[in-house]
Amino acid sequence: MRTAAALHFRTDRPTIEQLLDQQVDALDGLLAEVRLGIRNQRHFDELEERATAIGADVRGAFRDGRCP
């Protein structure tokens, strides 16, 4: 059984930074669309779903990524 510390220092996994960096474009796109205005409830719901997915991926970076 591997310890939590051992999981974070394996070098065959991407770093936390690399995984977070993958979310920059997604967050920028979401923010750009919000700045254009939320058109209706359906659009709001779609944006919220995208935000939830981005948040899950950001949290996942800390759980799945390795320390540099």
Secondary structure as a PSIPRED ss2 file (coil, helix, strand):
# PSIPRED VFORMAT (PSIPRED V4.0)

   1 M C   1.000  0.000  0.000
   2 R C   1.000  0.000  0.000
   3 T C   1.000  0.000  0.000
   4 A H   0.000  1.000  0.000
   5 A H   0.000  1.000  0.000
   6 A H   0.000  1.000  0.000
   7 L H   0.000  1.000  0.000
   8 H H   0.000  1.000  0.000
   9 F C   1.000  0.000  0.000
  10 R C   1.000  0.000  0.000
  11 T C   1.000  0.000  0.000
  12 D C   1.000  0.000  0.000
  13 R C   1.000  0.000  0.000
  14 P C   1.000  0.000  0.000
  15 T E   0.000  0.000  1.000
  16 I H   0.000  1.000  0.000
  17 E H   0.000  1.000  0.000
  18 Q H   0.000  1.000  0.000
  19 L H   0.000  1.000  0.000
  20 L H   0.000  1.000  0.000
  21 D H   0.000  1.000  0.000
  22 Q C   1.000  0.000  0.000
  23 Q C   1.000  0.000  0.000
  24 V H   0.000  1.000  0.000
  25 D H   0.000  1.000  0.000
  26 A H   0.000  1.000  0.000
  27 L H   0.000  1.000  0.000
  28 D H   0.000  1.000  0.000
  29 G H   0.000  1.000  0.000
  30 L H   0.000  1.000  0.000
  31 L H   0.000  1.000  0.000
  32 A H   0.000  1.000  0.000
  33 E H   0.000  1.000  0.000
  34 V H   0.000  1.000  0.000
  35 R H   0.000  1.000  0.000
  36 L H   0.000  1.000  0.000
  37 G C   1.000  0.000  0.000
  38 I C   1.000  0.000  0.000
  39 R C   1.000  0.000  0.000
  40 N C   1.000  0.000  0.000
  41 Q H   0.000  1.000  0.000
  42 R H   0.000  1.000  0.000
  43 H H   0.000  1.000  0.000
  44 F H   0.000  1.000  0.000
  45 D H   0.000  1.000  0.000
  46 E H   0.000  1.000  0.000
  47 L H   0.000  1.000  0.000
  48 E H   0.000  1.000  0.000
  49 E H   0.000  1.000  0.000
  50 R H   0.000  1.000  0.000
  51 A H   0.000  1.000  0.000
  52 T H   0.000  1.000  0.000
  53 A H   0.000  1.000  0.000
  54 I H   0.000  1.000  0.000
  55 G H   0.000  1.000  0.000
  56 A H   0.000  1.000  0.000
  57 D H   0.000  1.000  0.000
  58 V H   0.000  1.000  0.000
  59 R H   0.000  1.000  0.000
  60 G H   0.000  1.000  0.000
  61 A H   0.000  1.000  0.000
  62 F H   0.000  1.000  0.000
  63 R H   0.000  1.000  0.000
  64 D H   0.000  1.000  0.000
  65 G C   1.000  0.000  0.000
  66 R E   0.000  0.000  1.000
  67 C C   1.000  0.000  0.000
  68 P C   1.000  0.000  0.000
